[in-house]
């Protein structure tokens, strides 16, 4: 982006001094170039604009410190700005993870190394202070990096580099259909059902005559199922002839990334104190394993139990009181492939129960059993034939038919009873019967960083605690109503010094970083 342009006449004076206004130039690296009259670059260099407006202050304190084994600690973070802010905090053992001059921080990563192609030694050093030596050394870095980062001819003409990798529209599913001709694929569409965590999303998917199709803008975690079938292909003749390949655009293939061999040339010899402490922790782990090997294992005890049938499990989940158990029949409609092909509940029961006579059609159907008419119940509430017949079979989880007499019905239920149970939200079966499907990996589900709470007893806490990272939280949000954050963590069994690092940014793009070491 062009941020400043001026014309200078040097026909009379060969040396000219001028100042460049900084109001509209952001902090960071800018490139200065001197052009001839015909727009040919004559001289150029990089300059770091340090306006001191790229950061905001964050205050860090510890009102409660505990350096003994498993003692409680409290950290307090204050953000004076009222602007919404997202901070990340990491607390580690300062002896195992000491501050290194080669470490990169949020300042150097955003403002320096991300805009320079060459290697920068100890990048965080250039943001460690505002002394003359630091400023002079940063200027030396500017003078030795970054030549010809772009073509000035294009920049002056308003032609900017094409963005090769556009911003991702979340997840995109790319599909390919093989085994069919272009004629068979012309003007075809797929009926797709994306199932994620029991939730279904229906969609029509256009297919090109080459067999490719795309589903952009999807958001789901873990794994989803995509059921598919060609439109108007009820007999699945065309669908069965084709093979489908569906992939997530973000899923990596094996060995997609290789180690960065350039990092080997800048290897820094490790801190021997850190190696010693790491070695001590490893020895303690070995000693712990040796003690566990000496533990006497008792003889195995075999516990036998009778596995409950599906009908018993459904009965416990749905039925209660007089409807639980009982003398009769239980039909698990949600798992019965013939249920979806039935027009209604009574149509589904025809011929399934000995002695139960069901005649007629729709709401005009009649029932008789041993000379009486069965009572109807919907979710254990007395109902009528109109309500029961209007329930879609796709919503029915279970049907129970009780032999007469049924004491839960008015008058003793001389004609027996039919109890219909509709699916519960968590128990609804999301599988789509009869359709082929592909499993698609989604975003990795978020996992909470484990931080033990030693104020509560837990049998797992009998093991030695050798955690090098005591606390980590990537999302600590502040705003005008929440400008102070307090969080708690517990020490391990070996640490005596805590290294606390907080980095983040606000919605204006300003950065912050603070690091402290707390010790006895």
Buried (B, 14 or more C-beta within 10 A) or exposed (E): EEEEEEEEEEEEEEEEEEEEEBEEBBBBBBBEEEBEEEEEBEEBBBBBBBEEEBBBEBEBEBEEBBBEBBEBBBBBBEBEBEEBBBBBBBBBBBBBBBEEEEBBBBBBBBBBBEBBEEEBEBBBBBBEEEEEEBEEEBBEBBEEBBEEBEEBEEBBEEEEEEEEEEEEEEBBBBBEBEEBEEEBBEEBBBBBBBBBEEEBEEBEBEBEBEBBBEBEEBEBEEEBBBBBBBBEBEEEEBBEEBEBEBBBBEEEEEEEEEEEEEEEEEEEEEEEEBEEBBEEBEEBEEEEEEEEEEEEEEEEEEEEEEEEEEBEEBBEEBBEEBBEEBEBBBBBBBBBEEBBEBEBBBBBBBEEBEEBEBEEEEBEBEBBBBEBEBBBBBEBEEBEBEEBBEBEBEEBBBBBBBBBBBEBBEEEBBBBBBBBBBBEEEBBEEBBEEBBBBEBBBBEEEEEEEBBEBEEEEEEBEEBBBBBBBBBBEEBEBBEEEBEBEBEBBBBEBBEBBBBBBBBBBEEEBBBBBBBEBEE
